[in-house]
Amino acid sequence: MTKHLSNLISIAALSLLMTGCGTTSNIKEIAPTPKVSAIVSTDLHYPIDVYDPWEGFNRRMYNFNTKFDRYIFIPVVNAYEAVLPDPVEDSISNFFSNLGEIGNFANSLLQLKGKAMASAASRFAINTTVGILGFFDPATYFGINELDEDFGQTLSYWGAGSGPYLVLPVFGPSSVRDTAGLAVDAWLDNEVDLLNYDDHTNREAVVVTVKAIDARHNVSFRYLQGSTPFEYEKIRYLYTKKRELDALK
Amino acid sequence: MPKEILRWGLATLFALILNVAIGADHKATQITDYDYPFDDPLVATVVGTPSDWQAKFPQKPPSEQLLLDSLIERSAPEVFWYQEGLRYSLAAQQHDAPMVFVIAGTGAGFDSAKMKVLESALYNDGFHVVSLSSPTYANFIVSASETGVPGHLTNDAADLYRVMIKIRDRHQAKLDISGYALTGYSLGAANAAYVAHLDEKEKEFDFQRVMLINPPVSLFNSVNLIDGLLAKNLSSDPASVDKFIGEVFDELAEIQQSDAPIDMSGDALYKVYNHAQPGDRALGALIGISFRTSSANMLFTADVVTDQGYLKPAGLTLGSADSLTSYLKASTRIPFLEYFDEFFLPYYQKRDPQVTRQNLLDSLSLKPLEAYLINSSKVFMVTNRDDLILAVGEIEYLESTFGARARVFPTGGHCGNLAHPVFLSHITDTMRLQ
């Protein structure tokens, strides 16, 4: 990072020197000092700035995710959407979202959030029974909305900062804190073992795959479609802001 | 039971006949029924047409996103490794039909919301619809801009024309194409005028109808008006732009997180508007920032592609994992006038020493095409009396240039009423080929 920056500065200084001894002409030259060094102050904090000390690694991972998405994930999701009728897709989403109430409940409990606990518990009870094992979502119909709580938020509730921004393979934008949160939430799922993986080892691979496809199916975002050169910055900013607001709930 | 079916069948038949009979009538009454809800052009421009006022179409266009191999000899710079060619979409009819090319506005892609509205309207009116990104769109600059510096109307028209020929040639064998039409909104309308003019010479398409939707007259005036909204509504303190962007995102995110979260699809902006009730200052700043953001994308892309050393040092190759954050900060800070004088003008002077500031400015306008636009019976224009991108006197200029082929709606701001049924049916009625 710093090497790159000093490169920038020395090139900027060099071009300044060069224009200094250039010939005068009535045709204007393009900016003698590259705007990036003329305008941007390195010691000012800009709202778009996010603590991202591993940016090089993160950008490589972002690029990897783009390719993974483009050549594997999205084609699989497209096939999934082409094969299954919409109501079946929705039922599968409902099913996974119902399993997720376990995590919502545990994390609301850990954050002492009564309302979210009640929501998770009643949604799970209603959707597992009336909603036939969670394939339908009558709870939302009755006005009980899902309140997402995860271990990343629990950590934040107890005072943990987000730590550096981190782009995870396949999962995408995250932070050190939220990555730890993901791991704990996954561990919890495993311990509770609602789907009884312990006795059916093959089941786990299938369910994890379908869950991943379902998750991607529910997100319309597509990586690097070519609209802006600054997508990495924009996503990093939006993710960070979203998590800050999640923590305020 | 059979009796039941017979009765039901008869009723349906009657309904169908009635529908056909009053269908035309219905359309005719619609024309006078312009009930677009916003009188404030800033609100109109930001919020657009809320869904209750939007035109509804029976068929969803079978739009296919497609990729055209890059038309440019130079290879894409490493930092744009993901630009694999020119993206566009085609919504094709199953039968013999005219093909319409639609050109997006400043910084907008072929799949932007406004493009989708036009695609729906024109597809439902029986066109094969080809949607093209603006020449100022990053993907277009990298894959189809010969000079790499868009905004020059004559050059942009040549780029667009090459693209359109390639697309036609690619699909001609499989599609039955009975004729050609052309349209575009905002900057895309100015692009359409120049493409139409070029076609009079090249004769590749022989467009039967050309519709300019909310065109600028002078790009320079329009851009300064929009850019001026930023200066006028935000303090000149450089950090305030960033701060404001931060506040807007905070507001959006907060609404999304609120107890009754807003579904961010569909009517998001209208809901946000109703929730936050921003004043004209905030709306003006918002329009300015949105323009500045797309101009930042364009500036950086153009500078990297041409390696002119405007934003980044010349000769510095940015890799696919290099940080671009400081370029984002720098490029959003640059007012259009500065970009014009420090990059655009010198760049074109270098290519052609005859270019002066004045003659370059003059060329970025519909005025060089004035004689053509006055006399060409196929070119139509629709706009709004309160369009934000028109300077004093420019509405009158458009009216006198296009004469009976001009239609001016009383409200709608800049493209805010694009999805209104009366506005859209004016477009489709005009473009329908006999």
Contacts between the chains, C-beta under 8 A, distances in Angstrom:
chain1	res1	chain2	res2	distance
A	1	B	323	7.4
A	4	B	322	6.9
A	4	B	323	7.4
A	7	B	316	7.6
A	8	B	313	6.6
A	8	B	316	7.3
A	11	B	313	4.0
A	11	B	315	7.4
A	11	B	316	5.9
A	12	B	313	5.8
A	15	B	309	6.4
A	15	B	313	6.0
A	15	B	314	6.9
A	27	B	346	6.7
A	27	B	349	4.8
A	27	B	350	7.0
A	27	B	353	6.9
A	28	B	341	7.3
A	28	B	342	7.5
A	28	B	345	6.5
A	28	B	346	4.6
A	28	B	349	7.0
A	29	B	346	6.0
A	30	B	308	4.9
A	30	B	309	6.2
A	30	B	310	5.3
A	30	B	342	6.6
A	30	B	343	5.7
A	30	B	346	4.7
A	30	B	347	6.6
A	31	B	309	7.0
A	31	B	310	5.2
A	31	B	342	5.0
A	31	B	343	7.0
A	34	B	309	5.6
A	34	B	310	6.9
A	34	B	311	6.1
A	34	B	312	5.7
A	34	B	313	4.7
A	34	B	314	7.8
A	35	B	310	6.2
A	35	B	311	4.7
A	35	B	330	4.7
A	35	B	331	7.3
A	35	B	333	7.8
A	35	B	334	6.5
A	36	B	311	5.4
A	36	B	312	5.8
A	36	B	313	7.8
A	36	B	326	5.3
A	36	B	327	5.6
A	36	B	330	4.6
A	37	B	313	7.9
A	38	B	330	7.8
A	39	B	329	7.2
A	39	B	330	4.4
A	39	B	333	5.1
A	39	B	334	7.6
A	40	B	326	4.6
A	40	B	329	4.8
A	40	B	330	5.0
A	42	B	326	8.0
A	44	B	239	7.3
A	46	B	239	7.5
A	46	B	242	5.2
A	46	B	329	5.6
A	47	B	242	4.5
A	47	B	243	6.1
A	47	B	245	6.6
A	47	B	246	3.8
A	48	B	242	6.3
A	48	B	245	7.6
A	48	B	246	8.0
A	48	B	325	6.9
A	48	B	328	6.6
A	48	B	329	6.7
A	49	B	325	7.3
A	55	B	323	5.2
A	56	B	321	5.1
A	56	B	322	7.8
A	56	B	323	7.8
A	59	B	320	7.2
A	59	B	321	4.2
A	59	B	322	7.5
A	59	B	323	7.4
A	60	B	320	7.8
A	60	B	321	4.9
A	63	B	81	7.3
A	63	B	82	7.7
A	63	B	320	5.7
A	63	B	321	7.0
A	66	B	82	6.1
A	223	B	82	7.7
A	224	B	82	4.0
A	225	B	87	7.2
A	225	B	109	7.6
A	225	B	139	7.6
A	226	B	82	6.7
A	226	B	83	5.2
A	226	B	87	6.3
A	226	B	109	7.7
A	226	B	137	7.8
A	226	B	138	5.7
A	226	B	139	3.4
A	226	B	142	7.3
A	227	B	109	5.2
A	227	B	137	6.8
A	227	B	138	6.1
A	227	B	139	6.8
A	227	B	297	7.3
A	228	B	138	6.0
A	228	B	297	4.6
A	229	B	79	7.2
A	229	B	80	6.9
A	229	B	138	5.9
A	229	B	297	6.2
A	229	B	300	5.3
A	229	B	301	5.7
A	229	B	304	7.5
A	229	B	324	6.2
A	229	B	327	7.7
A	230	B	296	7.4
A	230	B	297	6.9
A	230	B	300	7.5
A	230	B	324	6.0
A	230	B	327	7.7
A	230	B	328	4.5
A	232	B	324	7.1
A	233	B	324	6.7
A	233	B	325	5.4
A	233	B	328	5.2
A	237	B	249	7.3
A	238	B	249	7.3
A	241	B	249	5.6
A	241	B	250	6.9
A	241	B	253	5.3
A	242	B	253	6.0
A	245	B	250	7.9
A	245	B	253	4.9
A	245	B	254	6.4
A	245	B	256	7.8
A	245	B	257	4.7
A	246	B	257	7.1
A	248	B	257	7.3
A	249	B	257	6.3
